Amino acid sequence: MFPKNAWYVACTPDEIADKPLGRQVCGEKIVFYRGAEGKVAAVEDFCPHRGAPLSLGFVRDGKLVCGYHGLEMGCDGKTVSMPGQRVRGFPCIRSYSVVERYGFIWVWPGEKELADSAQIHHLEWADNPEWAYGGGLFHINCDYRLMIDNLMDLTHETYVHASSIGQKEIDESPVATRVEGEQVITSRYMENISAPPFWRAALRGNGLADDVPVDRWQVCRFSPPSHVMIEVGVAHAGNGGYDAPAAVKASSIVVDFITPETETSHWYFWGMARNFKADDAALTDTIRNGQHQIFSEDRQMLELQQANHLKYPDRKLLALNIDAGGVQSRKVLDKWLAREQLS
C-alpha cells in the first residue's frame, strides 16, 4: 500500500553519528551507517552468515562489522572478511540508494537502478541561512495515509489542539482544494480574528503585538510519496494576510515527512521552518517544544483511529467536503501504486 520507488526520509544524521541504525522503511529492514570517508550507506539488515541484524554491530575502518561473529560487510552488500574464515564467496545482501541532503538521510527502498537523486524535492528553507528549523521524530502506529489525511484537513485543530492552535474560526472558514500536477493543495484563510495561544507566542517571538486582531492562513501541500508542507502564519489584520509584509507577521512552514514502516505504522519526521529571528535558538526550542505537544495529541488520536479501523474493517467511512485534500492525495498515491505494479 506504499510506493517503494520513491525517496523517503529514513533518519537524521545524528541517529547514525555513533553506531549503525536499524530501521524498517516500506517493509524493508535496512541498516544505515557511515562507511568510508563518512559517506552514508544503507544495506539489508541481515548478516549472510547466520541472519543476525547487522544494526547490532559497529563500524570499523568504514566497514560494517556484525556484532555476532565479526563478519565485515562492504557498502555494496558484499562480504569483505571474517576472522579465521573464507567468506568471499558469500552471496551479496541488498544495498540501497541513499543520499544525505537538507539535514536528512533519504533512502530509495525500491529498485535501485531507478533511483535518481534529482527527484528529491528542493527544500529552500533547508539550505538558506535566513531560515531556522527545529523538529523531531515520532513512531506512530497507524497507516501512513491516515497521517496524510490528518495533515490535509486541519479542521481537527479546533478539537484536538484546542489549547494551542485550535479556534472556532477554523470550522467557520471555507476550505478550498485543488490539484496541480501531482501536488494537492488545500487552503483556508481567516480574517480579523484573535490569534490562538501558539500564534500569540509566535507574534511575541517576532517582536510583534499579540493582543490585536490578525489574519490567519493554512496552505497544505501534499507531494508524493508522502510529504506535506504546510504554510501557516498570522499577520496583523488589514495588512494583506498571507501577502502581508514580513514586518507585521509571523509565518512558518510546518514540515512533515511521513515514512511508512509497515501497513499500520510509520515514522513521522516533523518540524517547523521559519524565516524570522532565524538566529534565535531559544525561540527555535520554544517552537519545537510547542510542536512536540501538538503532534503528541495527533499521535494519540491517530493510533486509536487505526485501532478502530482494524477492529471494524468493513465499516464504511464518510467523506465530507473538508476531506477533499486527503481524498485527492490518496488518488495521487493510487496512481503511483498502479504505475509501480505495471513496471
N, C-alpha and C positions, 0 to 999 in steps of 0.2 A: 504493500500500500504506500510505498515511498519510492521516489525515483532514486536510482543508485548512480546514474551517470550525471552527476552534478557535484558542485563544490559545497561542502558543509564546513562550518566551524567545528573543529574537533576538540580544541583545547586552547589554552593561553600559554605563552612561553614560560611563565613561572611554574606551570604544572610539570614541566619536564626539566626544570633547572638542575635538580639534584639526582634524579633517578628516572627510569623509564615509567611511562604511564600506560596502563591498560584501559582501553575504553571501547565500548561497543557502539558502532555507528551503522545505522541501517542494517542491523542484524549481523554485521561483520565485527568479529573480535580482533581488535588491532592494538599493537603496542607502538607508542610514539616515544622517540628518544633523539638525542643529538649524537650524530655519528662523527665522521672525520671532519675536522675543522669546524665543529659546532653546527654543521648543517643538519636540519631536522630530517628525520627518516621515519618511515612507518612500514611495518611488516605484520604479517599474521601473528597473532599472539598464541603461537603454538610451536613448541620445540619439536623438531622432527625426530628426536631420539625417543622420548617417552611421552610426548604430548603435554609436558608441563607448560604453564603460562610463562612466556618469556618476560612478561612485565614484572615478574617477581625476581628478576635478575638485576644486573647492573651493567654499566658501560665502562669498557676499559680500552684505551687507545682507539676509540672510535668504533669498536666492535661491541655488539650486544651479547652479553655473557649470560647463559641460562643459569639461574640460581639453584638448579637441581644437581647437575653433573658437570657444569663448567663448559658446555658446548658453546662455541663462539659463532655468531651469525654476522653476515655482512648486510649492508643496507639493501642489497639486491635480492635478499632472501636465500642466498647460498650459504651453506655451512662452510666455515673457514677452518676451524680446528677444534680439537677436544683433547684434553690431557691423556696421553698414552693410547690414543685410538686413531684409526684411519677412518676419516669421515668425509673425505672429499667427494665421495660418490653418493652422499645422501641427497635425496630429492629436494629441490628448492621448495621453500614455502612462499606464499604470495607476498609480494611487495606492493605498496600503494603509492599513487601520486600524491605528493604532499607539498604544500607551499606555505612559507611564513610571510605574512603580509598584513599591514594595518594593525599590528599588535595582536593578531590571532594566528593560529595554525589551522590551515584548511586542508581537508582531505577529500579525495575523489574515490568513493567506495566501489564504484562500478568498473567498467572496462578501462584498464589503464591507458590503452592506446588512444582512447577518445578524449583523454584529459587535456584541456587547453587552459593554461592559467590566465589567458586573456579574458576568459569568461567570468572571472571573479569580479563582482561589481565594484566599481570605483567608489571609494568612501572618502569624500572630500574632507570631512571633519577629522579623519584619522591621521592625515599627514600634513595638517595645517596648524602652525603654532598659534593661530588666533582662536583655536578651539581647544576646549578641555573635555576630557572624557573620564568617566568613572563608572564601573559596573561590577557585575558578579555573575555567579553561576548557580543554578538550581537544577537538581534532578527531579523530574516530575513524572509521576506515574499516571500518565494519560496519553492517548493518541495525540501525536503532534498536531493533527489537524484541528483538534479542539482548542489548542492554544492559538492557532491562526484565526479561528472563528472568534475567539475572545478578543484578540487584538484588532480585528477588523470591525468590531462592533463595540464601541466604548460606552454604550448606553448603560452597561452594568456598573460603571463608576459610581453612579448615583446611589447604588445599593451596596455593592461590595466594598467600596472605598469611601464611605460616607464621611469619615473623619479626616480625609486628606485631600482628595481631588474631586470627590463627588459633589454634585449640586443638582437641584431640581431642573435648572435651565437646560441641562443636557437632554433630559427627557422631552422638554418642550420645544427644542430646536430641531428643525428638519435636517435629515441626513441625505447626502447625495452620493451615488456610487457610479463610477464609470470605469471602462476598461480601455487601456491604451497599449496595444500590442499584447504582451504577456504580463503587463503590470495592472493590478487592480487598485483603484484609488477611491477611498471613502472619505468624505469631508463633512465637517459640521462647524458652523460659525455661530457664536453667541455675542450679542451686543449689549453694552450698557448694563452689566451685571456686577455682582460682588465677586471678588476672587476667593476661591476656597483656600483653606489653610496652607496647602503645599505651595500654591502660587503666590500667596501673600508673602511667604518666606522667600520665594524666588525674587519677588519685586524688591524686598528689603536687601537681599543679597546683591542686587544690581544697583543699590543706592536710590531706589525709587519709592515713592509713597505707596503704601499698601492699603490705605483706607479710602480710596477713591474708586468710582466705577471703572470697569475695564471691559474691553472686548477680548473674547477668548476664541481660540481656534484649535481644531484637531484635524489633521490631514494624515490618514493612514495609507501607506503604500506597501502593498504586497508584491514581492518579486519571487518567482520560483527559484529554487525548490521550496524555500520556507523562511524567507527573510521578510521582516516587516519593519519599516522605518516610519516613525510617526512624528510629524512636525506638530509641536504643541507650543502654546505660549499665551501670554496675556499682554495687552498694551493698554495704557491709559485711554479711556474711551474717547472717541471723537477724533482720533489721530490716524485712522486708516486700518485699524485692526491688524490683520496678517501683514499688510504692507506698510505698517507704521514705521517711522524712523527708529533706529536702534536706541536712540536716547530715551525713548518713552516706553520701552517694552522689555520683557524677559521672555526669551524664546529658546527652544531646545529641540533636539531630535532624540526621541526615545528609540533606542537601538535594541532590536530583538532578532537574535539568530536562534532558530529552533532546529535542533539536530535530532532526528529520530534515533532512538536506541533500539526499541522493539516495536511491535504493533501497538503496545499500550504503555509506552514510556518514552521520554525524550530528555535531552539535555537542553537547558534553556539559558543561553548567554544573554544577559540583559544589561542595559546601561543607559546613560544619558550623555549626549554630547551637547555642549553649549558654546556659543560664541560671544559671551560676555564674562568679564572677570576671569579670563582663562588662566591667569596665574595665581588665582586664589585657591590654594589647596584645601583650606578649611571649608570653603563653600562646596568644593567637589565632594568632600567627605560627608557634609551635611545632606547634600542631594542624594548621594549614594545610600546613606542610611534611610532616608525617606523612601526611596525606591524599594529598598530591601523589604520594608514593612508592607508597602503596597503590593509587591509581587508575591509576598508570602500569603497574602489574602487571596490572590488569584490561585495560587497552588492548592490551597485547601479546597476551594470551590471546584477546580478542575478535576482533582483526584476523586472527589466524591461524585462528581458528574460521571466520570469514567466508570466508577463502581456501579452506578445505576444502569449505565449502558450495558455492562457485562451481565448484570442480573436480569435485565429486561431487553434482550437483544431484538425482539420483534416489535417493540413499542414504536409507533410512528411518531416522529418529532415534527413540530410545527415550524413553518418558516414565515417570518414577518418581513416587512419592508426594511427593518433595521438589520436583518440578517443578510442583506444583499452582498455586502463585502465578502463575507465568508463563503457564501454560495458561489460567487463568481471566482473566488480564489480556488475553490475546490474544482471548478470546471477547468481552470488552467492546469491544475495538478493532474486531473484525469487525462488531459491531452498529453502531458509529459509521460504519464504511465503508459498510455496506449502506444505512443511513439517508441518507447523503450521496448515494449513487448514485441513490436514488429521488427526491431533491428536484430 
